Amino acid sequence: MLKALKIELLKIKGSKVLFIATLFPIFSVLQGVMFLQYVKRSGESFEFWRMLFSGSTFFYATLLFPMIIILVFAIITRLEHINNGWNQVLTFPIKRKNVYLSKLLLGCIIIFLNLAVFSIGIIIAGLILGGDVNIPYNIILGKPILAFLSSLPIISFQFFLSIKFKHIGVPLGIGSALTLPVILVINSTKYWIVYPFAYPMIAITPNLVTLSEKQILKHYLMYGISGLIFIIVIGIGLLKFKNKDII
Amino acid sequence: MILTLFKTELIKQKKGFIWLIVTIIPLGTMVAMFLDMYLRYHTYLYGLAQNNKVTSWVILLKENHNILGWGMFLPFFVSIIATIIYYTEFENNSWKKHLSLPVSKVEIYISKFFVILFFSLIMIILNSLGLLIVGKIIGFPEAFDYKLYANYILFQFIAILGVSAIHNFLSSYYESAITPVIIGFISMIFSKIVLLARPGIAKFIPYTYTHYANNLNGESKALVVYGGIISMAILLFLGILSFKKRDIL
C-alpha cells in the first residue's frame, strides 16, 4: 500500500494538482481580508478572528472546496485514463485494491493539504493584520478538519465518477452541477441534511447563534451519514474496480 | 464548407458525453431553483416581488442568475463544453486525418467554434426552460414573460462569445483536457473577485460579461453586446492566426 502511494506521489510531481490545491485557499483568505477591512471601515464592533474566518469561508466552502475535490480527483485519475495507463498500472505486481486505495488516499492528502493551506493562510493573514495572539485554534484549525470529514461523500462520489468515466467532462460537469445548488440548500434548516454537497459549508461555518438540540443532533447525524456514504460508495467502487476488465 | 464541417462535428458528438453535460447541468439548476421557490416563494420572494413592483418571473430569473450563481458559472460550463468537443480529436489522434482533407485550417477552427456556441446555446435555453417549468409548477400568478426570457437567452449567448473564442483556442492548444478547464475555473473565480473589488477593470474581462446578462438596463446591455462581440472578434482572429501556424503531428 505504502509502495503504491509512493508511486502515486511520484506521478503527481509534475502535475498541476498541487498548484491548484495551494492556490485556491489563498484566494479565499484574500477575500476574508477584504471582508474584514470592509467591516472595520463600517465602524461596527466585531470579533477579529471570527470575522476573518467567516469572510474567508463563505466562498471557499460553498464553491471552491467542493470544486477543488472535483478537480483533484479528475486530475489524479486522468493520469491513468490517458495513454492506456490503467493497463500498465494493473500489470504491475500490486494488488488492485492497493492501486484503488492509494489513489483515494492521495486525493485525500491533497484535499487535506488544501485545508491546511487555508487554515495557515488565515492565521498568517490575521497576524499580519494585527490580530491578537489568542488565536481561536478550535475554529481555525478545528472547523476545516470537520469540513474534511463532512466532505467524505463528495470525495467518494467524485472518486467513483472519475475512475468510471474516461472522459474528464463527466465528473467535472456532474460535480459542478451538484455544487451550484449549495448556496440555496444551506438556507434551508430542514433540507440541507439530504444534500451532502452542502455538508462542508455547514461543518465549517462558525456557530454565530446557539443551536437548538435538534440542530446539534442533525450536525452529528451529518458526520454519521458522511461516513456511511463514504464506506458504501468506496466499497461499491472498489468491487467494480476489482472486477473490471481493462483492455 | 463550414456548414458541412459543423454538421460533421455534430455527428461526432451524437453519442458523446456532450449531450449528458448540456442536459444535466440545466437539470441541476432546475431542481435547485425548484427547491428555492418551494421553500421561499410564498413566505418571502412573492412579497419581495410585490414590494419591488416586479413579476415573480423577474425574481426567479434574478435568483437563478445571482443567488444560484448561473451567471458566474456559465463561462466555466462553456470551458467544459469546449474541452469535450476537442477531446475527441486528441483522443483519437484525428488531427492528422482532418488536416490531410482538402479543408482549410481556418474553416475547421471556425466550425469548432460554432459547435461550442451551439451546445452552449442549448444549455442556456434548457436553463431558461427549466425556470419556466419551475414557475409553472410553483404556480406564479403572472403570465410567463416571454420577452424577458428571450432577452435573457439572447444576452447570455452574446455574453459567452468572447469566452467561447478563448476556450476554442485553449482547448485546441492544450492536448491535456484538464488545463483549459483549470484556466476556465481560475478565470471564473478571478473575474468574480475583480467584479466585486474593481468593477471598472472587470468590464475588460470577457469572463465577467455573463454576470451582466440578467441586468438588462441600457449600460449592461451595451457592455454585454460590445464586450461579447468585440472580444469574440479579437480573440477568434488571434486564435485563427495561431491555429494556422501550428504544426499538428
Interface residues (C-beta under 8 A of the other chain):
Chain A: K16 I20 L23 F24 F27 L30 Q31 M34 L63 L64 M67 L71 A74 I75 R78 F165 H167 I168 G169 V170 L172 G173 I174 S176 A177 L178 L180 P181 I183 L184 V185 N187 S188 Y191
Chain B: F17 I18 L20 I21 I24 I25 L27 G28 T29 V31 A32 M33 L35 D36 L39 R40 I67 L68 G69 W70 F73 F76 F77 I80 I81 T83 I84 Y87 A177 I178 T179 V181 I182 F185 I186 I189 F190 I193 L196 A197
